């Protein structure tokens, strides 16, 4: 999710994820399996897999789970076959949504997403009518850096590693980059002794829609229910919510 305060929205999402870590792990395992099966099981030769592994590291997915997912993809361990689908739609007040699904049952996934859009005040849209409003971007987020860290030196190092934009908010630094530079940027962060709380390729909106509290509650409810669906891997939205409203709803 993206908005007026990018970190506030990221923090909202992270706090929800912390409450359902097992579900997050299951989704990460599916993602690793999908990317490894769609290309080389060596992340050095598979950008999609490398990016999935960065997300897994940031979420502290155990190494054994990662290895089993790759073996499942290569056929060394028996498993199901996954496919990737993206659904497009709108929530309250014209907020655009992209719903990325990784599933072993297309019919179940489609029915589930359509049901949630209908139940929580959204509308499905035709393919291509929403996706143009977003662009693929690599994002790395650092939190609670020690006071003694030379931020200027760190930021220059990150720029050399491929960072395009840096949003230093004091407690956090959010860095964006080209998707292909995510692995190099994450490695540069770790070489400085920091573990990112988020490292992934996401879809950021080109423009945002500002929504007030009443609409925000409906939008967030739809996103939460979609995110809780077992087939939904990611939900991207272009809303803009004031920090105070987001904190109130999060409470």
C-alpha positions as semicolon CSV with decimal commas, in nm:
position;residue;x (nm);y (nm);z (nm)
1;X;0,000;0,000;0,000
2;X;0,115;0,354;-0,067
3;X;-0,001;0,691;0,052
4;X;0,074;1,033;0,204
5;X;0,313;0,873;0,452
6;X;0,459;0,573;0,276
7;X;0,610;0,442;0,597
8;X;0,283;0,473;0,791
9;X;0,116;0,249;0,537
10;X;0,409;0,010;0,532
11;X;0,405;-0,001;0,911
12;X;0,031;-0,073;0,911
13;X;0,089;-0,363;0,676
14;X;0,390;-0,492;0,872
15;X;0,199;-0,493;1,201
16;X;-0,077;-0,698;1,044
17;X;0,180;-0,937;0,899
18;X;0,343;-0,989;1,237
19;X;0,007;-1,112;1,369
20;X;-0,021;-1,382;1,105
21;X;0,336;-1,490;1,042
22;X;0,246;-1,850;0,954
23;X;0,019;-1,729;0,674
24;X;0,292;-1,496;0,547
25;X;0,541;-1,784;0,547
26;X;0,299;-1,998;0,344
27;X;0,267;-1,723;0,084
28;X;0,642;-1,673;0,065
29;X;0,695;-2,046;0,012
30;X;0,443;-2,043;-0,274
31;X;0,621;-1,745;-0,428
32;X;0,963;-1,912;-0,409
33;X;0,822;-2,232;-0,558
34;X;0,657;-2,042;-0,844
35;X;0,967;-1,840;-0,932
36;X;1,202;-2,138;-0,908
37;X;0,974;-2,346;-1,130
38;X;0,938;-2,068;-1,387
39;X;1,312;-2,032;-1,433
40;X;1,654;-2,141;-1,316
41;X;1,654;-2,265;-0,953
42;X;1,977;-2,069;-0,907
43;X;1,884;-1,714;-0,796
44;X;2,197;-1,582;-0,965
45;X;2,032;-1,667;-1,297
46;X;1,671;-1,598;-1,197
47;X;1,580;-1,240;-1,103
48;X;1,229;-1,337;-0,993
49;X;1,363;-1,600;-0,755
50;X;1,632;-1,364;-0,623
51;X;1,364;-1,106;-0,543
52;X;1,144;-1,368;-0,375
53;X;1,439;-1,475;-0,159
54;X;1,498;-1,112;-0,056
55;X;1,138;-1,094;0,066
56;X;1,184;-1,422;0,250
57;X;1,499;-1,298;0,423
58;X;1,328;-0,976;0,531
59;X;1,041;-1,181;0,676
60;X;1,283;-1,422;0,851
61;X;1,157;-1,728;0,667
62;X;1,362;-2,027;0,796
63;X;1,633;-2,152;0,560
64;X;1,492;-2,507;0,565
65;X;1,158;-2,381;0,433
66;X;1,334;-2,198;0,151
67;X;1,534;-2,505;0,051
68;X;1,224;-2,728;0,052
69;X;1,035;-2,479;-0,167
70;X;1,314;-2,481;-0,426
71;X;1,336;-2,863;-0,419
72;X;0,958;-2,880;-0,464
73;X;0,993;-2,661;-0,773
74;X;1,269;-2,873;-0,923
75;X;1,081;-3,197;-0,857
76;X;1,314;-3,323;-0,585
77;X;1,020;-3,301;-0,343
78;X;0,662;-3,377;-0,443
79;X;0,436;-3,071;-0,458
80;X;0,159;-2,890;-0,642
81;X;0,189;-2,663;-0,944
82;X;0,117;-2,290;-0,902
83;X;0,018;-2,025;-1,155
84;X;0,019;-1,645;-1,128
85;X;-0,284;-1,427;-1,205
86;X;-0,348;-1,055;-1,156
87;X;-0,698;-0,918;-1,099
88;X;-0,785;-0,549;-1,128
89;X;-1,057;-0,347;-0,963
90;X;-1,167;-0,047;-0,760
91;X;-1,253;0,009;-0,395
92;X;-1,454;0,295;-0,242
93;X;-1,391;0,648;-0,379
94;X;-1,220;0,518;-0,692
95;X;-0,918;0,369;-0,519
96;X;-0,744;0,143;-0,772
97;X;-0,648;-0,210;-0,666
98;X;-0,422;-0,471;-0,819
99;X;-0,460;-0,818;-0,669
100;X;-0,177;-1,058;-0,745
101;X;-0,269;-1,423;-0,699
102;X;-0,052;-1,735;-0,686
103;X;-0,273;-2,041;-0,685
104;X;-0,307;-2,410;-0,766
105;X;-0,678;-2,363;-0,845
106;X;-0,770;-2,079;-1,084
107;X;-1,147;-2,124;-1,041
108;X;-1,127;-2,107;-0,661
109;X;-0,902;-1,800;-0,673
110;X;-1,123;-1,614;-0,920
111;X;-1,443;-1,688;-0,729
112;X;-1,283;-1,588;-0,398
113;X;-1,151;-1,253;-0,524
114;X;-1,480;-1,165;-0,696
115;X;-1,677;-1,250;-0,382
116;X;-1,461;-1,024;-0,165
117;X;-1,483;-0,730;-0,406
118;X;-1,861;-0,765;-0,412
119;X;-1,901;-0,814;-0,036
120;X;-1,681;-0,523;0,072
121;X;-1,790;-0,250;-0,165
122;X;-1,549;-0,292;-0,453
123;X;-1,587;-0,357;-0,824
124;X;-1,382;-0,577;-1,054
125;X;-1,238;-0,407;-1,364
126;X;-1,125;-0,518;-1,707
127;X;-0,765;-0,625;-1,757
128;X;-0,541;-0,324;-1,822
129;X;-0,782;-0,064;-1,686
130;X;-0,599;-0,038;-1,353
131;X;-0,248;-0,176;-1,404
132;X;-0,130;0,127;-1,605
133;X;-0,163;0,336;-1,289
134;X;0,123;0,145;-1,120
135;X;0,489;0,079;-1,191
136;X;0,717;-0,201;-1,073
137;X;0,971;-0,074;-0,821
138;X;1,220;-0,231;-0,583
139;X;1,178;-0,115;-0,222
140;X;1,410;-0,160;0,076
141;X;1,313;-0,027;0,419
142;X;1,549;0,020;0,713
143;X;1,431;0,087;1,066
144;X;1,584;0,199;1,399
145;X;1,933;0,276;1,274
146;X;2,185;0,343;1,554
147;X;2,247;0,711;1,626
148;X;2,618;0,676;1,553
149;X;2,556;0,571;1,191
150;X;2,691;0,818;0,937
151;X;2,369;0,858;0,740
152;X;2,527;1,065;0,464
153;X;2,791;0,799;0,401
154;X;2,526;0,525;0,410
155;X;2,302;0,708;0,166
156;X;2,590;0,764;-0,077
157;X;2,674;0,394;-0,062
158;X;2,312;0,303;-0,135
159;X;2,306;0,538;-0,433
160;X;2,617;0,366;-0,568
161;X;2,435;0,032;-0,525
162;X;2,140;0,146;-0,738
163;X;1,915;0,350;-0,510
164;X;1,703;0,598;-0,708
165;X;1,505;0,768;-0,433
166;X;1,568;0,784;-0,059
167;X;1,306;0,894;0,193
168;X;1,483;0,951;0,526
169;X;1,215;0,989;0,795
170;X;1,445;0,968;1,095
171;X;1,340;0,635;1,243
172;X;1,315;0,478;0,901
173;X;1,471;0,506;0,558
174;X;1,275;0,389;0,256
175;X;1,482;0,331;-0,058
176;X;1,348;0,266;-0,406
177;X;1,535;0,120;-0,701
178;X;1,493;-0,058;-1,033
179;X;1,359;-0,412;-0,974
180;X;1,679;-0,558;-1,121
181;X;1,889;-0,368;-0,863
182;X;1,703;-0,500;-0,557
183;X;1,946;-0,782;-0,478
184;X;2,253;-0,556;-0,509
185;X;2,092;-0,287;-0,297
186;X;1,989;-0,535;-0,027
187;X;2,341;-0,679;-0,024
188;X;2,489;-0,331;0,021
189;X;2,259;-0,272;0,318
190;X;2,360;-0,601;0,480
191;X;2,729;-0,533;0,420
192;X;2,683;-0,231;0,647
193;X;2,546;-0,461;0,915
194;X;2,177;-0,372;0,877
195;X;1,891;-0,613;0,814
196;X;1,607;-0,456;0,613
197;X;1,255;-0,504;0,747
198;X;1,129;-0,497;0,391
199;X;1,307;-0,587;0,067
200;X;1,086;-0,662;-0,229
201;X;0,968;-0,567;-0,574
202;X;0,630;-0,401;-0,548
203;X;0,388;-0,197;-0,758
204;X;0,389;0,171;-0,660
205;X;0,113;0,405;-0,781
206;X;0,204;0,684;-1,023
207;X;-0,061;0,902;-0,856
208;X;-0,264;0,863;-0,537
209;X;-0,628;0,918;-0,439
210;X;-0,679;1,099;-0,109
211;X;-0,951;0,945;0,110
212;X;-1,101;1,050;0,441
213;X;-1,168;0,833;0,746
214;X;-1,506;0,684;0,644
215;X;-1,383;0,578;0,301
216;X;-1,045;0,473;0,441
217;X;-1,211;0,227;0,677
218;X;-1,392;0,061;0,385
219;X;-1,084;0,054;0,164
220;X;-0,864;-0,097;0,434
221;X;-1,129;-0,355;0,519
222;X;-1,144;-0,475;0,158
223;X;-0,764;-0,489;0,137
224;X;-0,740;-0,681;0,465
225;X;-0,995;-0,940;0,352
226;X;-0,823;-0,983;0,016
227;X;-0,486;-1,014;0,188
228;X;-0,627;-1,284;0,418
229;X;-0,734;-1,496;0,120
230;X;-0,505;-1,799;0,085
231;X;-0,457;-1,744;-0,290
232;X;-0,380;-1,372;-0,275
233;X;-0,010;-1,295;-0,270
234;X;-0,010;-0,915;-0,283
235;X;-0,263;-0,631;-0,289
236;X;-0,149;-0,299;-0,434
237;X;-0,351;0,022;-0,395
238;X;-0,317;0,391;-0,478
239;X;-0,484;0,549;-0,173
240;X;-0,354;0,843;0,027
241;X;-0,451;0,857;0,397
242;X;-0,345;1,118;0,652
243;X;-0,119;0,977;0,923
244;X;-0,360;1,063;1,204
245;X;-0,647;0,879;1,034
246;X;-0,433;0,573;0,966
247;X;-0,312;0,558;1,326
248;X;-0,669;0,588;1,452
249;X;-0,790;0,303;1,230
250;X;-0,488;0,092;1,316
251;X;-0,562;0,133;1,687
